[in-house]
Amino acid sequence: MRIFILTISLLFLNLIYSQEDKSTREAIKFQKDLNKEFSNKEKSPLTEEDLKIFEELDFFPIDTNYMVIAKLKFYKDSKTFKMQTNTDRLPIYKTYASATFSLKGKEYVLLIYQNEKLLQTADFEDYLFLPFTDLTNGKSTYGGGRYLDLKIPKGNTMIIDFNQAYNPSCAYNAKYSCPIPPKANHLDIEINAGVKKYKDH
């Protein structure tokens, strides 16, 4: 019996470590892809001046503690609303689900959104948007908060990896219009993961 329990425990631990390894690989790929995008003149949000001297973005070290499993509560009949941006533009979103997770011994809840326009766009039907702010904003990260891109999961749980948090384009270039994270998505904790602030922006 003890051998059976030990075997199950080892299999469970291997499953956890395997998932962490996969998530770490995905976070590394995210960083490489983002740096590649910023280096591309056709895709980069950087100004022409900044693009000339760009080498790479500044990231926090990848930390598996910021890869959390969130339980989802779906908003099936959610009404659309206009999300505030840093300009007069008001894109239409609806709340897809609330995500409840534990981080450093405390429980948090964030709202996940769907962009109405992207729902009608090929290859983006399963796209989810998670804007958030935390206690690093204005210090080690961009003052206006950061974003996470997610996809519709198969079940009622999903992995939220804050190592893949990135800055809105307006953090690099004033010509962009960027959604402002709703107050409901403020985290009263430092998220020391993902992209740091760019230069003095």
C-alpha positions in Angstrom: 0.0 0.0 0.0 2.8 2.4 0.9 4.5 1.6 -2.4 1.3 2.4 -4.3 0.8 5.7 -2.5 4.5 6.6 -3.1 4.2 5.7 -6.8 1.0 7.9 -7.2 2.8 10.8 -5.3 5.8 10.5 -7.6 3.6 10.5 -10.7 1.8 13.6 -9.4 5.0 15.4 -8.7 6.4 14.5 -12.2 3.2 15.9 -13.7 3.6 19.2 -11.8 7.3 19.5 -12.8 6.5 18.6 -16.4 3.9 21.3 -16.5 6.3 23.8 -15.0 9.0 22.9 -17.6 6.5 23.4 -20.4 5.3 26.7 -19.0 9.0 27.8 -18.6 9.7 26.9 -22.2 6.6 28.9 -23.3 7.8 31.9 -21.2 11.2 31.8 -22.8 9.6 31.6 -26.3 7.3 34.5 -25.4 10.4 36.6 -24.6 12.2 35.7 -27.8 9.1 36.3 -29.9 8.4 39.7 -28.3 12.0 40.8 -28.8 11.8 39.7 -32.4 8.6 41.6 -32.9 10.1 44.8 -31.4 13.1 44.5 -33.7 10.9 44.3 -36.8 10.3 47.7 -38.3 6.9 46.6 -39.7 5.6 45.3 -36.4 7.4 47.2 -33.7 5.5 49.8 -31.6 8.8 51.7 -31.0 9.4 55.1 -32.4 11.8 55.3 -35.3 14.4 56.9 -32.9 14.1 54.1 -30.3 14.0 51.3 -33.0 17.5 52.4 -34.2 19.0 51.7 -30.8 16.8 48.8 -29.6 18.6 45.7 -28.5 16.1 43.8 -26.2 13.3 44.4 -23.7 13.9 44.1 -20.0 12.2 41.2 -18.3 12.0 39.9 -14.8 13.7 36.5 -14.3 11.2 33.7 -15.2 9.6 32.6 -11.9 7.3 29.6 -11.8 5.6 31.0 -8.7 3.8 33.4 -11.1 2.4 30.6 -13.1 -0.9 30.1 -11.4 -3.9 27.8 -12.0 -7.1 29.8 -12.0 -10.6 28.6 -11.5 -13.1 30.3 -13.9 -16.6 31.5 -13.4 -18.2 32.2 -16.7 -20.4 35.2 -17.5 -22.8 33.6 -20.0 -25.1 36.6 -20.4 -22.5 39.3 -20.1 -23.5 42.7 -21.6 -21.1 44.6 -23.7 -19.4 47.8 -22.5 -17.0 50.4 -23.7 -13.6 50.0 -22.2 -11.8 53.3 -21.4 -8.5 53.9 -23.2 -5.8 56.6 -23.0 -7.5 58.4 -25.9 -11.1 59.0 -27.0 -11.4 55.5 -28.6 -13.8 53.2 -26.7 -13.5 49.6 -27.9 -16.3 47.3 -27.1 -15.7 44.4 -24.7 -17.7 41.9 -22.7 -16.7 40.0 -19.6 -15.9 36.4 -20.4 -15.2 35.1 -16.9 -13.7 35.8 -13.5 -10.5 34.0 -12.7 -9.8 33.0 -9.0 -6.3 32.0 -8.1 -3.9 31.9 -5.2 -0.6 33.7 -5.2 1.9 33.7 -2.3 -0.8 32.4 0.1 -3.5 34.9 -0.8 -6.5 34.5 -3.1 -7.1 37.0 -5.9 -9.7 37.5 -8.6 -9.3 39.0 -12.0 -11.8 39.6 -14.8 -11.1 38.3 -18.3 -12.6 40.0 -21.3 -13.5 39.4 -25.0 -13.1 42.0 -27.6 -16.3 42.2 -29.7 -14.5 43.1 -32.9 -12.0 40.2 -32.6 -14.9 37.8 -32.0 -15.8 38.5 -35.6 -12.3 38.1 -36.9 -10.9 34.9 -38.3 -8.2 33.2 -36.1 -9.1 35.4 -33.1 -12.4 33.9 -32.1 -10.8 32.2 -29.0 -8.8 35.3 -28.0 -9.2 36.5 -24.4 -7.8 39.7 -22.9 -6.6 40.2 -19.3 -5.5 43.7 -18.5 -4.3 44.3 -14.9 -2.4 46.6 -12.6 -0.3 45.7 -9.6 2.0 47.3 -7.0 5.0 47.4 -9.3 3.4 49.9 -11.7 5.2 53.2 -11.9 8.2 51.6 -10.2 9.7 48.6 -12.0 6.9 48.3 -14.5 4.9 50.6 -16.7 2.6 52.9 -14.7 -0.5 52.2 -16.8 -0.5 48.4 -16.1 0.1 45.4 -18.3 -1.7 42.9 -20.4 -2.0 39.1 -20.8 -3.2 37.4 -24.0 -5.1 34.2 -23.3 -7.2 31.6 -25.2 -10.5 30.0 -24.4 -9.8 26.9 -22.3 -11.5 23.5 -22.7 -12.6 23.3 -19.1 -13.3 25.6 -16.2 -9.6 26.1 -15.2 -6.7 27.8 -17.0 -3.0 28.6 -16.4 -2.3 32.3 -16.1 1.4 32.9 -16.6 2.4 36.4 -15.4 5.8 35.8 -16.9 4.1 36.6 -20.2 2.7 39.9 -19.1 3.5 42.7 -21.5 3.2 46.5 -21.8 0.6 48.2 -23.9 1.9 49.8 -27.1 1.4 53.3 -25.7 4.1 52.5 -23.1 6.5 52.9 -26.1 4.9 55.3 -28.4 2.3 58.0 -27.7 0.6 57.5 -31.1 -1.2 54.4 -29.8 -4.5 54.0 -28.1 -4.5 51.5 -25.3 -7.2 50.0 -23.0 -6.9 51.1 -19.4 -7.2 48.1 -17.0 -10.5 48.4 -15.1 -10.4 49.0 -11.4 -11.7 45.5 -10.8 -8.4 44.2 -12.1 -6.1 45.8 -9.6 -3.9 43.4 -7.7 -2.8 44.4 -4.3 0.5 42.6 -4.7 3.8 43.0 -6.6 3.8 41.0 -9.8 7.6 40.7 -10.3 7.2 38.8 -13.6 6.9 39.6 -17.3 8.1 42.8 -19.1 9.5 45.7 -17.1 9.0 49.3 -17.9 10.8 50.7 -21.0 13.5 53.2 -20.3 11.9 56.2 -18.4 8.4 55.6 -19.8 
